[in-house]
Amino acid sequence: QEWLSKGHGEYREIPSERDFFQEVKESKNVVCHFYRDTTFRCQIMDRHLTVLAKKHIETKFLKLNAEKSPFLCERLRIKVIPTLALVKDGKTQDYIVGFTDLGNTDDFTTETLEWRLGCADIINYR
């Protein structure tokens, strides 16, 4: 119940860099997708994250437009889109950059992404 009140259980966009800091402060586990509207692979990532957000309410799933967050992209050294920043206890622990860790293919499964997030201990994965 507490997780749901903090925006867990859904995959949603945050409007600004300032919101990012607020969001990661209030949740232990956060996955943030840095995306660009014009990047096809970001839409693929969106599909998988929408499914996982409903399944793993212990983690908050967010997306942030990389073009609207230059400070954060520089600070987190985000060069490749899509990049998932995996934030635990307010600190960025790991990144999933592009699709390299996901089999380097556009048709990776949601399970593959789920497994990779589980390896980073950002979701409860069995």
Secondary structure as GFF3:
##gff-version 3
##sequence-region A 1 126
A	DSSP	alpha_helix	2	5	.	.	.	ID=ss1
A	DSSP	beta_strand	11	13	.	.	.	ID=ss2
A	DSSP	alpha_helix	17	26	.	.	.	ID=ss3
A	DSSP	beta_strand	29	35	.	.	.	ID=ss4
A	DSSP	alpha_helix	40	55	.	.	.	ID=ss5
A	DSSP	beta_strand	60	65	.	.	.	ID=ss6
A	DSSP	three_ten_helix	66	68	.	.	.	ID=ss7
A	DSSP	alpha_helix	70	75	.	.	.	ID=ss8
A	DSSP	beta_strand	83	88	.	.	.	ID=ss9
A	DSSP	beta_strand	91	97	.	.	.	ID=ss10
A	DSSP	three_ten_helix	100	102	.	.	.	ID=ss11
A	DSSP	alpha_helix	110	119	.	.	.	ID=ss12
###
